[in-house]
Amino acid sequence: MTGGRGGGTARSMTITLVGNLFPPAAALASGPILAQALGVDGRGAVAAAAAPLGLAIALMTFGVPEAVSYTVARHPGLVRVAARNGAFIVVLTGLLATGAVLVARPWLSGGEPEIQHLMAVASVAVLPTLLLGVLRGIASGLQRWTMVAWEKVLASALRLVVLLPLWLTGHLTPFTATVVLAMMPVLGAVAYLRLPRRLPAAQEDTEGVASTRTVTGYGLRLWFGTISGILLSRVDQTLMTPLSSAYELGLYVVAVNVSELPLVIHRAVRDVTFVTDAHRSEDGRLAAAARISTLVCTVVALGLGGTMWWWLPLLFGTEFAGAVPVAWLLLAAVVVSTPGSIAGAGLSARGRPGQRSVALVIACVLNIAALVALVPVWGAMGAAVATVIGYVVSSLLNQVFLRRLSGVRLRTFYGVRWSDLRTLRDYLGRVLRAVRRVLPGRRVRS
């Protein structure tokens, strides 16, 4: 969206944006289906079963997908070596993660036998999901954004395609819902079937930059932050049942589904910024990406927050009306975290993933402390307050560390410049021209 190579970057951003749009859109579309079929308690049970899956994947990736992406972006000829070493690591960690989920079931389920059984079912997806992350890292490093987008589109579409007939025929239960939510994302790997035929010419790794040790080293430095970042978005759902109840988790997961829609924008900008800044660092482009994504996130959040009071209970059912104020607070958390998310991508792209990790670890510790203190008292709203605290802290620390590293001032990440509006206008113009090319028989008025 920014920088001199506007056309290529804009295209990458658009493709990534479309791909990132589908998971939260599918979650929002499937949310009413799950809510209507399962009720608050049933929806909470499914969320309780699925939460450890995401947590286990985050804990046991060791930053390998991001390390593979970073290595491939800098040395495309070493993609095969990086892929082989990355896959070896995640197979080992995937087996450990599956065992950890099975062992932790009695506590994470709050002693509920049904939830323990559902957690065992979801744990089957841990290893294939980790391997899928390596494929995504390869494609991202090679800037094959179309493949990455198709993976997300396929996984999201398949989830809806399977959930809908189960609901209409009366076969949508907590068990079948858990199977669908855990296994459908893995099928997105179909998008990478053509990836082996599009790899660059191989080169010898004479300096060991793609060795298991190097991949693990970079990954570990990034891993602590990755864990903390996922914990900021996952640990609340994992701890909600033992700290409060499945009912409160049912409300909270609906609010999370709504708040993830603005995340689409800054995640798309962050993913593309990481690769482009690793290839060539530009402070001005990085700051402009943060400002523009914050602006768009704010507009989307205001649109959702100003209207959800009537459409959320209509879609999910009146018993979910209590999720509205929780969603308002989570939307605010997303907006305030956007500048720091882009700054964190800049730290990782410039070879300082450890500093980003420090910021996220500190934020995660504060987030967990707030969860333990607030969730037993305020339920879902307490979890939302804890999320705001974690997001604000991580955002500010990322920007402080980036200033120390590159001299980028904090204020450059905030506000709106005329140049930002022109960049956004040019970007929308490119999208419009692309639509015209796709639909040559129709007139598109500008």
RAZIFEN-V602645 format. One record per backbone hydrogen bond with DSSP energy under -0.5 kcal/mol. NH is the residue of the N-H (numbers start at 1). CO is the residue of the C=O. Records with the same first field share a line. If there is no record, write none. Layout:
NH: CO + CO
This chain:
6: 4
9: 5
10: 6
11: 7
12: 8
13: 9
14: 10
15: 11
16: 12
17: 13
18: 14
19: 15
20: 16
21: 17
22: 18
23: 19
24: 20
25: 21
26: 22
27: 23
28: 24
29: 25
30: 26
31: 27
32: 28
33: 29
34: 30
35: 31
36: 32
37: 33
38: 34
39: 35
42: 38
43: 39
44: 40
45: 41
46: 42
47: 43
48: 44
49: 45
50: 46
51: 47
52: 48
53: 50
54: 50
55: 51
56: 52
57: 53
58: 54
59: 55
60: 56
61: 57 + 58
64: 61
67: 63
68: 64
69: 65
70: 66
71: 67
72: 68
73: 69
74: 70
75: 71
78: 75
79: 76
82: 78
83: 79
84: 80
85: 81
86: 82
87: 83
88: 84
89: 85
90: 86
91: 87
92: 88
93: 89
94: 90
95: 91
96: 92
97: 93
98: 94
99: 95
100: 96
101: 97
102: 98
103: 99
104: 100
105: 101
107: 104
108: 104
109: 105
110: 107
111: 106
112: 109
113: 111
116: 112
117: 113
118: 114
119: 115
120: 116
121: 117
122: 118
123: 119
124: 120 + 121
125: 122
126: 123
129: 125
130: 126
131: 127
132: 128
133: 129
134: 130
135: 131
136: 132
137: 133
138: 134
139: 135
140: 136
141: 137
142: 138
143: 140
144: 139
145: 143
147: 144
148: 144
149: 145
150: 146
151: 147
152: 148
153: 149
154: 150
155: 151
156: 152
157: 153
158: 154
159: 155
160: 156
161: 157
162: 158
163: 159
164: 160
165: 161
166: 162
167: 163
168: 164
169: 165
170: 167
171: 166
172: 166
173: 171
177: 173
178: 174
179: 175
180: 176
181: 177
182: 178
183: 179
184: 180
186: 183
187: 183 + 184
188: 185
189: 186
190: 187
191: 188
192: 189
193: 190
195: 192
197: 194
198: 195
199: 196
203: 77
206: 204
208: 205
211: 208
215: 211
216: 212
217: 213
218: 214
219: 215
220: 216
221: 217
222: 218
223: 219
224: 220
226: 222
227: 223
228: 224
229: 225
230: 226
231: 227
232: 228
233: 229 + 230
234: 230
235: 231
236: 231
237: 234
238: 234
239: 235
240: 236
241: 237
243: 239
244: 240
249: 245
250: 246
251: 247
252: 248
253: 249
254: 250
255: 251
256: 252
257: 253
258: 254
259: 255
260: 256
261: 258
263: 259
264: 260 + 261
265: 262
266: 262
267: 263
268: 264
269: 265
270: 266
271: 267
272: 268
273: 269
274: 270
275: 271
276: 272
277: 273
278: 274
279: 275
280: 276
286: 282
287: 283
288: 284
289: 285
290: 286
291: 287
292: 288
293: 289
294: 290
295: 291
296: 292
297: 293
298: 294
299: 295
300: 296
301: 297
302: 298
303: 299
304: 300
305: 301
306: 302
307: 303 + 304
308: 304
310: 307
311: 307
312: 308
313: 308
314: 310
315: 311
316: 312
317: 313
320: 317
321: 318
323: 320
324: 321
326: 322
327: 323
328: 324
329: 325
330: 326
331: 327
332: 328
333: 329
334: 330
335: 331
336: 332
337: 333
338: 334 + 335
341: 337
342: 338
343: 339
344: 340
345: 341
346: 342
347: 343
348: 344
349: 345
350: 346
351: 348
352: 347
355: 352
356: 352
357: 353
358: 354
359: 355
360: 356
361: 357
362: 358
363: 359
364: 360
365: 361
366: 362
367: 363
368: 364
369: 365
370: 366
371: 367
372: 368
373: 369
374: 370
375: 371
377: 374
378: 374
379: 374 + 375
381: 378
383: 379
384: 380
385: 381
386: 382
387: 383
388: 384
389: 385
390: 386
391: 387
392: 388
393: 389
394: 390
395: 391
396: 392
397: 393
398: 394
399: 395
400: 396
401: 397
402: 398
403: 399
404: 400
405: 401
406: 402
407: 402 + 403
408: 402
409: 407
412: 409
413: 410
414: 411
421: 417
422: 418
423: 419
424: 420
425: 421
426: 422
427: 423
428: 424
429: 425
430: 426
431: 427
432: 428
433: 429
434: 430
435: 431
436: 432
437: 433
438: 434
439: 435
440: 437
442: 439
445: 443
